[in-house]
Amino acid sequence: MFINEVEHIVGLSKKSIRYYEENGLLSPKRNKENDYRIYSEDDIKTLKIIKFLRELGVTIKELQELQSGSLTLQECMKERIKQIDNETAHYEKAKNICLEISKSDETFLNINIEKYFEAVNILNKEGFTMRNTKTNKTKKIVGATISSLIFGILILFIPIMISYFQFTESTKIPWIIYIILIGIFAIPTYGIVYNLVTRIKEINGGEEDEASKY
């Protein structure tokens, strides 16, 4: 099956699927006639396993080691349990700080910042933060839409002017040439719309920034 079908079945974006391929986690066959990727049932199963383990926090490096056999699934899960325990302990410390402040009569201006700042610094040094580091999807979608609109307007300007003179001036270009010109400009316009829709799907797919995470 083709990547569009795989995307629907597994629930991963094309970009994520290709990212896993680039990292050697998946090797679909190629159609000899058009070089399109052809995914088998085994590829689908592999992607489902990858998605499942990624949801548990397993890294790309660990997935590669699991596939190569240098790491067993049991060893991997034990490491995840250890990491989850560490994260839980960090959250507990952060919770205790919040509880302590909530029970005090400190205000924004007179909070004992030296005391709490040091405690949070220790958590930071251990790699823990409660700040929202996720990419703002709305901003990305708006940015992609604005870029597409700008390119779309630039491309459509010429066919709009051609159409204006074609319908308002007495001297006209042959209709067949007019239709061909409009058709030529319709192709990049369709491409812009298609790429925008694809980009929005990737942004909403949840893993469009895999390369920056691992």
Secondary structure, 3 states (H helix, E strand, C coil): CCHHHHHHHHCCCHHHHHHHHHCCCCCCEECCCCCCEECCHHHHHHHHHHHHHHHCCCCHHHHHHHHHCCCCHHHHHHHHHHHHHHHHHHHHHHHHHHHHHHHCCCCCCCCCHHHHHHHHHHHHHCCCCCCCCCCCHHHHHHHHHHHHHHHHHHHHHHHHHHHHHHHHCCCCCCHHHHHHHHHHHHHHHHHHHHHHHHHHHHHHCCCCCHHHHC
